[in-house]
Amino acid sequence: MKVGVLKETTPGERRVALVPEMLARLRGAGLDVLVQSGAGDGAWFADSAYAEAGASIVSRSELLADADIVVGIGRPEEPVIAALRPGQALAGMLNPLVDPAFAAALAAKGVTAISLDGLPRTLPRAQGMDALTSQANVAGYKAALVGAAAFGRFFPLLITAAGTARPAKVLVLGTGVAGLQAIGTAKRLGAVVSAYDVRPQTKTEVESLGAAFIELTSVGTAAGEGGYARALTEEERQAQQAELTGHIARHDVIITTAQVPGRRPPLLVTEDAIKAMAAGSVIVDMGAGPLGGNVAGSVPDTETVTENGVTVIGAGGLAASVPTAASNAFARNISALLLHMVNDGELAIDLSDEIQAGVVITHDGAVVQAATAALLAKNPTGGTAP
């Protein structure tokens, strides 16, 4: 079986799905690897490094014509989709719950779609394949650095001949993998850190990192399945926002990380909350994306300054800005998944396997992943997440 590694073309995307280090494992399982020329350039992996590891360097057209499974980071551009053929497989972070119509289109083409974001993350044997966690770790680390770079004062307490600078007060909203990494990084930079999450069971993890956990009285627990938070009701959301506003106003830097799989990110920082913040404050919205963000008025991949002097940074794609580390981690994840799904050098689809039932979105002309199929049953035209 031939595995083809695409060169990413999304603006700002510097990651690559496989790195030279992982090729020996794949070749040992009987897989040949094709790499589109320049695929690793953004993460500083040269074509020569892939060639030395045993890969064939090819053009995009050659890759799409010869590869049995095409791997990338995210959803590829339309010319790539158009070139896919029946029986071919496509693997990456395809986000079918956000756009189930895309999954339906791949099924109609006879393409087997494999999406790492569908992995059942609570399975211990799936941990090495968990790209959502590995990329969230990278993004959370970078979020703290982005906030520190945009903040006009020091993060740590500094006592100098010119006077004493108080430490920055950082508030992290959402304490999943990205949030915990942001907390740890902000603490290492010397900030005084607080955090909030609708899942009270994360309090112990927050406090173990040296941060204070904020407990709201207006919202009860909102723990959901698979370690995620569930979506709040409208009444809960309004109560949460009202109580959070007071806490937000007392902090210098806000980092928001809240996500609900397959749905719009919850709005955590309202216009009123931003207006209550001091000039010079910074908000890093890791939830910013095409469906919206955690912060009112945030724009993906854009830094804006409000009338009262608050810098709002739409930062939904931070992992791509740490391309070497992120690519290394993603490559380990996708290699582990491929090796799990390969038998005698061929891709063996087995939907009775819990891992495959989560990640295999389309196969044999049908949408087979339960969650995506359920969305299409409700809305046959697909649409986007609510």
C-alpha positions as CSV (number, residue, x, y, z in Angstrom):
1,M,0.0,0.0,0.0
2,K,1.2,3.5,-0.9
3,V,0.8,6.3,1.6
4,G,0.9,9.8,0.1
5,V,1.9,12.9,2.2
6,L,0.3,16.1,0.9
7,K,1.8,19.5,1.0
8,E,-0.6,21.7,3.0
9,T,-1.9,24.8,1.1
10,T,-4.2,26.4,3.7
11,P,-2.8,29.9,4.4
12,G,-0.7,29.9,7.5
13,E,-0.5,26.1,7.7
14,R,3.1,25.0,8.1
15,R,2.6,21.5,9.5
16,V,3.1,18.3,7.7
17,A,1.3,15.1,8.4
18,L,4.3,12.8,8.4
19,V,8.0,13.5,9.3
20,P,11.0,11.5,8.1
21,E,11.5,9.9,11.6
22,M,8.3,8.0,11.3
23,L,8.9,6.5,7.9
24,A,10.9,3.5,9.1
25,R,7.9,2.3,11.2
26,L,5.6,2.6,8.2
27,R,8.0,0.9,5.8
28,G,8.5,-1.9,8.4
29,A,4.8,-2.6,8.1
30,G,5.0,-3.0,4.4
31,L,3.9,0.5,3.4
32,D,5.6,2.6,0.7
33,V,5.6,6.4,1.3
34,L,5.2,9.1,-1.3
35,V,5.9,12.7,-0.3
36,Q,4.8,15.7,-2.3
37,S,7.8,17.8,-3.0
38,G,8.1,20.6,-0.5
39,A,5.5,19.0,1.9
40,G,7.8,19.4,4.9
41,D,9.4,22.8,4.1
42,G,7.2,24.8,6.5
43,A,8.3,22.6,9.4
44,W,12.0,22.5,8.3
45,F,11.9,18.9,6.9
46,A,13.6,18.9,3.6
47,D,12.8,16.6,0.7
48,S,16.3,15.1,1.0
49,A,15.5,14.0,4.6
50,Y,12.4,12.1,3.4
51,A,14.3,10.6,0.5
52,E,17.1,9.4,2.9
53,A,14.3,7.8,5.0
54,G,13.1,5.9,2.0
55,A,10.3,8.0,0.6
56,S,9.7,8.8,-3.0
57,I,9.5,12.5,-3.7
58,V,6.7,13.2,-6.3
59,S,4.5,16.0,-7.6
60,R,1.0,16.4,-6.3
61,S,-0.6,15.0,-9.4
62,E,1.7,11.9,-9.2
63,L,0.8,11.5,-5.5
64,L,-2.9,11.7,-6.1
65,A,-2.7,9.2,-9.0
66,D,-0.5,6.6,-7.2
67,A,-1.3,6.8,-3.4
68,D,-3.8,4.4,-1.9
69,I,-4.2,6.6,1.1
70,V,-3.6,10.3,1.1
71,V,-2.7,11.9,4.4
72,G,-2.8,15.6,5.4
73,I,-3.4,17.8,8.4
74,G,-6.8,19.2,7.7
75,R,-9.4,19.2,5.0
76,P,-7.6,19.5,1.6
77,E,-8.5,22.0,-1.1
78,E,-11.1,21.3,-3.7
79,P,-8.7,20.3,-6.5
80,V,-7.4,17.5,-4.3
81,I,-10.9,16.3,-3.4
82,A,-11.9,16.4,-7.1
83,A,-8.9,14.2,-8.0
84,L,-9.6,11.5,-5.4
85,R,-10.9,8.2,-6.9
86,P,-13.2,5.5,-5.7
87,G,-11.5,3.1,-3.3
88,Q,-8.9,5.7,-2.3
89,A,-8.6,6.8,1.3
90,L,-8.1,10.2,2.8
91,A,-6.9,10.7,6.3
92,G,-6.5,13.9,8.4
93,M,-8.5,16.2,10.7
94,L,-11.5,16.4,8.5
95,N,-14.1,17.7,11.1
96,P,-17.1,16.0,9.6
97,L,-19.4,17.1,12.4
98,V,-18.8,20.7,11.4
99,D,-19.6,20.0,7.8
100,P,-21.4,16.7,7.3
101,A,-22.1,17.6,3.7
102,F,-18.4,17.2,3.0
103,A,-18.6,13.7,4.4
104,A,-21.6,12.9,2.2
105,A,-19.7,14.2,-0.9
106,L,-16.7,11.9,-0.1
107,A,-19.0,9.0,0.3
108,A,-20.6,9.7,-3.1
109,K,-17.1,9.6,-4.6
110,G,-16.5,6.2,-3.0
111,V,-13.6,7.6,-0.9
112,T,-12.8,6.1,2.5
113,A,-12.5,9.1,4.8
114,I,-10.6,8.7,8.1
115,S,-10.8,11.6,10.5
116,L,-8.5,11.7,13.6
117,D,-10.9,14.1,15.4
118,G,-13.4,11.2,15.7
119,L,-11.0,9.1,17.8
120,P,-12.6,7.8,21.0
121,R,-10.2,9.6,23.3
122,T,-11.2,7.8,26.5
123,L,-9.8,4.5,25.2
124,P,-6.3,3.9,26.7
125,R,-5.1,2.1,23.6
126,A,-6.0,5.1,21.5
127,Q,-3.9,7.6,23.4
128,G,-1.0,7.4,21.0
129,M,-3.3,8.2,18.1
130,D,-4.9,11.3,19.8
131,A,-4.1,14.2,17.5
132,L,-6.6,16.5,19.1
133,T,-4.7,16.2,22.4
134,S,-1.2,16.5,20.9
135,Q,-2.2,19.6,18.8
136,A,-4.1,21.2,21.7
137,N,-1.0,20.8,23.9
138,V,1.1,22.7,21.3
139,A,-1.7,25.4,20.9
140,G,-2.1,25.9,24.6
141,Y,1.6,26.5,25.0
142,K,1.7,29.0,22.2
143,A,-1.4,30.8,23.5
144,A,0.4,31.8,26.6
145,L,3.3,33.1,24.6
146,V,1.0,35.1,22.2
147,G,-0.7,36.7,25.2
148,A,2.6,37.6,26.8
149,A,4.0,39.0,23.6
150,A,0.9,41.2,23.1
151,F,0.8,42.4,26.7
152,G,2.5,45.7,27.3
153,R,3.9,44.8,30.7
154,F,5.9,41.9,32.3
155,F,4.3,38.6,33.1
156,P,6.5,37.9,36.2
157,L,7.0,39.9,39.4
158,L,10.2,41.9,38.8
159,I,12.0,43.9,41.4
160,T,14.5,46.3,39.8
161,A,16.4,49.5,40.6
162,A,13.7,51.2,38.5
163,G,11.0,49.9,40.7
164,T,8.8,46.9,41.2
165,A,6.5,45.4,38.5
166,R,3.6,43.4,39.7
167,P,2.9,40.1,38.0
168,A,0.3,39.9,35.3
169,K,-3.0,38.3,36.2
170,V,-4.0,35.7,33.7
171,L,-7.4,34.0,33.4
172,V,-7.8,30.8,31.4
173,L,-11.3,29.9,30.4
174,G,-11.6,26.2,29.7
175,T,-9.3,23.7,31.3
176,G,-9.1,20.9,28.8
177,V,-5.7,19.9,27.3
178,A,-5.1,23.3,25.7
179,G,-6.2,25.2,28.8
180,L,-4.0,23.2,31.2
181,Q,-1.0,23.7,28.9
182,A,-1.7,27.5,28.8
183,I,-2.0,27.6,32.6
184,G,1.3,25.8,33.0
185,T,3.1,28.0,30.5
186,A,1.7,31.2,32.0
187,K,2.8,30.1,35.4
188,R,6.3,29.3,34.1
189,L,6.4,32.8,32.7
190,G,5.7,34.1,36.2
191,A,2.1,35.2,36.0
192,V,-0.6,34.8,38.6
193,V,-3.0,32.5,37.0
194,S,-6.7,31.7,37.6
195,A,-8.9,29.3,35.6
196,Y,-12.6,28.4,35.1
197,D,-14.3,25.4,33.6
198,V,-17.9,24.2,33.7
199,R,-16.5,20.8,34.7
200,P,-15.7,21.1,38.4
201,Q,-13.7,17.9,38.4
202,T,-10.9,19.8,36.7
203,K,-10.3,21.9,39.8
204,T,-7.7,19.4,41.1
205,E,-5.7,19.5,37.9
206,V,-5.8,23.4,37.8
207,E,-4.6,23.6,41.4
208,S,-1.9,21.1,40.8
209,L,-0.4,23.5,38.3
210,G,-0.4,26.3,40.9
211,A,-3.4,28.2,39.6
212,A,-6.6,29.2,41.4
213,F,-9.9,27.6,40.3
214,I,-12.8,30.0,39.9
215,E,-16.2,28.5,41.0
216,L,-19.3,30.1,39.7
217,T,-22.5,29.9,41.7
218,S,-24.8,30.5,38.7
219,V,-24.0,27.4,36.7
220,G,-23.9,23.8,37.9
221,T,-21.7,21.0,36.4
222,A,-21.7,20.7,32.6
223,A,-19.6,17.6,32.2
224,G,-20.3,15.8,28.9
225,E,-19.2,12.6,27.2
226,G,-15.6,11.8,26.4
227,G,-14.1,14.3,28.8
228,Y,-15.7,17.3,26.9
229,A,-18.1,19.8,28.3
230,R,-21.7,19.6,27.2
231,A,-23.4,22.6,25.6
232,L,-25.1,24.8,28.1
233,T,-28.8,25.8,27.9
234,E,-29.5,29.4,27.0
235,E,-30.4,30.2,30.6
236,E,-27.2,28.6,31.9
237,R,-25.2,30.5,29.2
238,Q,-26.6,33.9,30.2
239,A,-26.0,33.3,33.9
240,Q,-22.5,32.1,33.2
241,Q,-21.6,35.1,31.1
242,A,-23.0,37.6,33.7
243,E,-21.0,36.1,36.5
244,L,-17.8,35.7,34.5
245,T,-17.9,39.4,33.5
246,G,-16.8,40.4,37.0
247,H,-13.9,38.0,37.0
248,I,-12.7,38.9,33.5
249,A,-12.5,42.6,34.4
250,R,-10.0,41.9,37.2
251,H,-7.5,40.2,34.9
252,D,-4.9,41.5,32.5
253,V,-4.8,38.6,30.0
254,I,-7.7,36.2,29.1
255,I,-7.1,33.0,27.2
256,T,-10.2,31.2,26.0
257,T,-10.1,27.5,25.0
258,A,-13.6,26.2,25.2
259,Q,-14.9,23.9,22.5
260,V,-17.9,21.6,22.0
261,P,-17.3,19.0,19.3
262,G,-19.4,19.5,16.2
263,R,-21.0,22.8,17.5
264,R,-20.2,26.5,17.6
265,P,-17.8,27.4,20.3
266,P,-19.5,28.8,23.4
267,L,-19.4,32.6,23.8
268,L,-17.6,33.3,27.1
269,V,-16.4,36.9,26.8
270,T,-19.2,39.3,25.8
271,E,-19.0,42.8,24.6
272,D,-19.9,44.0,28.1
273,A,-17.1,42.0,29.6
274,I,-14.6,43.5,27.1
275,K,-15.8,47.0,27.9
276,A,-15.2,46.3,31.6
277,M,-11.6,45.4,31.0
278,A,-8.7,47.9,31.5
279,A,-6.9,49.5,28.6
280,G,-3.9,47.4,27.6
281,S,-5.6,44.1,28.5
282,V,-5.2,41.2,26.1
283,I,-7.6,38.4,25.1
284,V,-6.4,35.3,23.1
285,D,-9.4,33.5,21.6
286,M,-8.3,29.9,20.8
287,G,-11.9,29.1,19.9
288,A,-11.9,31.6,17.0
289,G,-12.9,29.9,13.7
290,P,-15.3,30.0,10.8
291,L,-18.2,29.1,13.1
292,G,-17.4,31.9,15.6
293,G,-15.4,32.0,18.8
294,N,-15.4,32.3,22.6
295,V,-15.0,36.1,22.4
296,A,-17.5,38.7,21.0
297,G,-16.1,40.3,17.9
298,S,-13.0,38.1,17.6
299,V,-11.9,37.5,14.0
300,P,-9.9,34.3,13.1
301,D,-6.2,35.0,12.5
302,T,-6.6,38.7,13.3
303,E,-5.6,41.0,16.0
304,T,-8.0,43.9,16.8
305,V,-8.0,46.7,19.4
306,T,-11.3,47.7,20.8
307,E,-12.3,51.3,21.5
308,N,-11.4,50.9,25.2
309,G,-7.9,49.6,24.3
310,V,-8.3,45.9,24.7
311,T,-6.4,43.7,22.2
312,V,-8.5,40.7,21.0
313,I,-6.5,38.0,19.1
314,G,-8.4,35.4,17.1
315,A,-6.0,32.5,17.5
316,G,-7.8,29.3,16.5
317,G,-4.8,27.8,14.5
318,L,-1.9,28.2,16.9
319,A,-0.5,24.7,16.5
320,A,0.5,25.6,12.9
321,S,2.7,28.4,14.3
322,V,4.8,25.8,16.1
323,P,5.2,23.6,13.0
324,T,8.1,21.4,13.9
325,A,6.8,20.3,17.3
326,A,3.3,20.0,16.1
327,S,4.3,18.0,13.0
328,N,6.4,15.6,15.1
329,A,3.4,15.0,17.4
330,F,0.8,14.7,14.6
331,A,3.1,12.3,12.7
332,R,3.3,10.0,15.7
333,N,-0.5,10.1,16.0
334,I,-1.3,9.3,12.4
335,S,1.4,6.7,12.1
336,A,0.0,4.9,15.2
337,L,-3.5,5.0,13.6
338,L,-2.3,3.7,10.3
339,L,-0.4,0.9,11.8
340,H,-3.5,0.0,13.8
341,M,-5.6,-0.2,10.6
342,V,-3.1,-2.0,8.4
343,N,-3.0,-5.7,8.0
344,D,-0.4,-7.5,5.8
345,G,0.5,-4.1,4.2
346,E,-3.1,-3.2,3.3
347,L,-5.7,-1.0,4.8
348,A,-8.2,-3.3,6.6
349,I,-11.5,-1.5,7.5
350,D,-13.2,-3.1,10.5
351,L,-16.1,-1.1,11.9
352,S,-16.5,-3.5,14.8
353,D,-13.3,-2.1,16.2
354,E,-14.1,0.8,18.5
355,I,-11.3,3.0,17.2
356,Q,-12.2,2.5,13.6
357,A,-15.9,3.0,14.3
358,G,-14.9,6.5,15.5
359,V,-12.4,7.6,12.9
360,V,-13.8,5.9,9.7
361,I,-16.3,8.4,8.4
362,T,-17.1,7.1,5.0
363,H,-16.6,3.7,3.4
364,D,-18.0,1.7,0.4
365,G,-20.1,4.7,-0.7
366,A,-21.8,5.4,2.6
367,V,-21.3,7.6,5.7
368,V,-20.6,5.0,8.3
369,Q,-19.6,7.0,11.4
370,A,-22.7,7.2,13.7
371,A,-22.4,10.8,14.7
372,T,-22.0,12.2,11.2
373,A,-24.7,9.9,9.8
374,A,-27.1,11.1,12.5
375,L,-26.5,14.7,11.5
376,L,-27.2,13.9,7.9
377,A,-30.4,12.0,8.8
378,K,-31.6,15.2,10.5
379,N,-30.5,17.4,7.6
380,P,-29.8,15.5,4.4
381,T,-28.3,18.6,2.8
382,G,-25.5,18.6,5.4
383,G,-25.1,22.2,6.4
384,T,-22.8,23.3,9.1
385,A,-22.7,22.9,12.9
386,P,-25.3,24.8,15.0
